[in-house]
Amino acid sequence: MPKILKTISDVRDFTSLYSLINRRIGFVPTMGALHEGHLELGKKARNECDCLIYSIFVNPIQFGPKEDLDKYPRDIKDDLEKLDSIGTDAVFIPDNSAMYPNGFNSFVDIGEIGNILCGKSRPGHFRGVATVVTKLFNIVCCDQAYFGKKDYQQYIIIKKMVRDLNIPVEIIGADTVREKDGLAMSSRNAYLSKEERISATVLYKALNYAKDNFLNFESKDGLISKTIEFIKREKSANIDYVEIRNTADLSDVQSLKKGKFVLLLAVRFGNARLIDNIALN
Ligand code: PAF
């Protein structure tokens, strides 16, 4: 079983032993309810580093007041078994007071990129993510940290943040892991009813439709409208956004003639708000 580290000094004692002898530390931050997507990140880290550490912390400051903080799935016993199966060395499982002691009041401001796409309907979400990830990096002192590209905006924000703030951690992105029918793995898939789970398969089909038809469109608006039409064939789909952005930095796209683009979407099915994306070219 991985060593369970509860306090910040437990983590520092553990990782400093590795740093002292120049061993590479790979880190996978998570909120638990682990699935194959999380484990793939760890397997990649296991191959590339000498020590593999996860964190499991449902970070309250990245949830809005009406969001699913209380309902967020938690199953530490199952998580530990999964982490054990891939040879995890240690897991940091802090409580809220270790991460946010009384008087905590400093946040990482990531600017405008935190207000677009998911940031529009989840104000403050990425500020909370950037803050907790910075704290975790300062606690774990890892060499490499691994993030899934399903959360593409989060991945780009973290990469930008470490560059802007000179945080000495290399950010590694890993491809989205999917169920057999294409649905992106997510802890929030647990909120889907049987019918919604079937309806949600429209997302990956819509992403592929957009990719396959990309060359037929010069304007992004045309491709976005057709993708929205595709998703709306599923009556239970409630679209938050479908957008096309530049792959490298999520900046606005003027024309589809030149550049590399990613189509990103967020769609609700009942209580589940699902996100996904696809590289168009
Ligand atoms: O992607 C997640 O699970 C979370 O946003 C993260 C990176 C662990 C920060 O709480």
Residues whose N, C-alpha, C, O or C-beta is under 5 A from the ligand:
A	BS01	PAF	P29 T30 M31 F57 N59 V129 V132
